[in-house]
Amino acid sequence: MLQREGSEGKLNSVSLLVLHSGGSMSVEAAKNAIQKSIVASRRDLLRLVLKEGTVVPRACKELFWKMCKILHLFYFRTDGFSSPKEMASAVNAVINEPLKLPS
């Protein structure tokens, strides 16, 4: 994904982090730093959503939680929009393939 975006003249968070580090950070180190930031931010968001006693209705919190799970499916390992075969496989598994129940 990084190479594809670079060849299109687009920047992403990894390439920007490497660029702004002045060459002191490798692409792999930038990927790790971004991943840690994503994990921490996701944890903080979920903590806010699950917090009891807020003015946000439970239905809104549940919708937010479900959207987080869907977006996580689409973007955790790959870009869901530029990898249609992998996403089609995931969608088929969820919608079309029957559940296997233990006997």
Contacts in CASP RR format, 6 or more apart in sequence:
PFRMAT RR
TARGET T0000
AUTHOR 0000-0000-0000
METHOD contacts of the structure
MODEL  1
MLQREGSEGKLNSVSLLVLHSGGSMSVEAAKNAIQKSIVASRRDLLRLVL
KEGTVVPRACKELFWKMCKILHLFYFRTDGFSSPKEMASAVNAVINEPLK
LPS
1 12 0 8 1.000
1 78 0 8 1.000
1 79 0 8 1.000
1 82 0 8 1.000
2 12 0 8 1.000
2 14 0 8 1.000
2 15 0 8 1.000
2 27 0 8 1.000
4 82 0 8 1.000
5 11 0 8 1.000
5 12 0 8 1.000
5 15 0 8 1.000
6 15 0 8 1.000
11 19 0 8 1.000
13 34 0 8 1.000
14 27 0 8 1.000
14 30 0 8 1.000
14 31 0 8 1.000
14 34 0 8 1.000
15 27 0 8 1.000
15 30 0 8 1.000
17 25 0 8 1.000
17 30 0 8 1.000
17 33 0 8 1.000
17 34 0 8 1.000
18 25 0 8 1.000
18 26 0 8 1.000
18 27 0 8 1.000
18 30 0 8 1.000
21 30 0 8 1.000
25 33 0 8 1.000
42 68 0 8 1.000
42 72 0 8 1.000
45 68 0 8 1.000
46 65 0 8 1.000
46 68 0 8 1.000
49 56 0 8 1.000
49 61 0 8 1.000
49 64 0 8 1.000
49 65 0 8 1.000
49 68 0 8 1.000
50 61 0 8 1.000
50 65 0 8 1.000
73 90 0 8 1.000
74 80 0 8 1.000
74 81 0 8 1.000
74 87 0 8 1.000
77 86 0 8 1.000
78 86 0 8 1.000
80 86 0 8 1.000
80 87 0 8 1.000
81 87 0 8 1.000
END
